[in-house]
């Protein structure tokens, strides 16, 4: 039996005042936020677990993580009128076992990550019936997020524990491994697999300035990288610090704050300072909400 999920989409305008150190590793400053928003309800549409939201100029895409028939639904952005369901659930060649995230490129082509099939799937803008599948390299361990860097490159988190994230090509092969998990405490010697599990992060890449933003699901950490300059911009630790967990047989069991209450992240600043400012404020707000 389907469980009805009433989805309310709130568009918040955040007004903030705070300052952030320009050092590579910083901590969150005190932040004051005022939220205003408009609620639009999808009270006649069935979803089990609305998980990701992606907007274009005219459309809104919503991923239903536990969808019974389809994993992704398309709506008209202005009035949320239903338009189309895509990514049918199933094990067949044209079906999907999972949907972790969706992206749009500059041409309007739609990308979806099926973690259980280890594939990135592409629908062309002018032909949503066509489907191209990119099989991810075997060295990648169950990729749970991705973003588009350019017309030939993706960025994906690294879950082997050896690096922080990888750049992969349109064949799904790794072309560059970058950085390490920014661990500060005694977890540096933890089993390789459990550490990246605990540091699972949601990512977003801004092609305008080359900034990759990452925010942890557990703990309270924001990371900013400049992929064009190949440098670390800033790593920011909130009051709850980095993810706390217990290693049990190679599995990370949460032992601290359960994340920043966000299921997604978005890097929208046009400059490095703006991008940094946005993320410190958003994560600080979510941390306060999760502890209230």
Secondary structure, 3 states (H helix, E strand, C coil): CCCCCCEEEECCEEECCCCCCCCCEEECCCCCCEEECCEEEECCCCCCCEEEEEECCCEEEEEECCCCCEEEEEEECCCCCEEEEEEEECCCCCCECCCCEEEECCCCCEEEEECCCCEEEEEECCEEEEEEEEECCCCCCCCCCCEEEECCEEEEECCCCCCCEEEEECCCCEEEEECCCCCCCHHHHCCHHHHHHHCCEEEEEECCCCEEEEEECCCCEEEEEECCCCEEEEEEECCCCCCCEEEECCEEEECCCCCCCCCCCCCCCCCHHHHHHHHHHHHHHHHHHHHC
